[in-house]
Amino acid sequence: MGRIIKVKVKDGNRAPFVVDDTIVIYTKAKHENNQANRDVLRQLSEFLHTDVEKIRILRGKTRRNKVISIDD
């Protein structure tokens, strides 16, 4: 297991940014069929310049506040 980060997901269309120890990510993807989570992981990988395959959700798959693991 690598780095652990906190992510807060909001509805909308803005660039990701950091507030305190949390990355805030906006998505317009639907909450159905895991589309929103996939979009969040894609945006997070671009924001952190890492492969999306190295990122996974540890907690909060169905919630706005998530705990994410990034493998090194």
N, C-alpha and C positions, 0 to 999 in steps of 0.2 A: 504494500500500500504506500502511495506517495503522499502528496499534499492533500490536505482537507480544506475545503473552502465553503463558505456560506453563500447561497444565491437566493435572491428574492425576485420572483417573477411577477410582472405586471402586464396588463393588457395595454396595447398601444404599439407605436412604431417610433422608437427612439434608439439611439446608440447605447450600448451598455456603458455603465459607469460604476465607480466604487464609492460607497458611503461607509465610513468607519471600516469594519472588517467584512463587509458584505458587497458582493457584486450584484447590481440591479440590472435585470435583463427584461426588455419589453418584447412581447410577441403578439402577433395577430393570428397565429395558428389556432385551429380549433382544438378543444380539449378532448376530442374524440379520437380513438385509435392511436393514442400516444403521440399525436402530431405536435402538440405544444412542447412536450418533453424533447422530442427530436430537434425541434427548432431551437430550443434553449441550449441543448448540447452543441448544436452547430454554431450558434452565435458565440458561445463560450469558447469553443475551440479557436474561432477566428480572433476573439479578443485576447486570448492567452497565447496565440501562435503555437498551438499544439494539435496533434491529430485527435479527431473526434473518438477514435477507437480507444484512446487512453483515458477517456472521461467516462465516469459512471455515477449514477445517482445512488447514494447510500441510504438516504432518508428523504421522505417527502415527495414520492412519485406522484401523489394525488393532491399535493398541497402547494401553495405559493412559495413557502419557505422550504428550501432544499439544502441538504448537505451533500456535497459533491466530492468525489475522490478523483485525483489526477495522478496516474501512474507515471513514473519517471522513465 
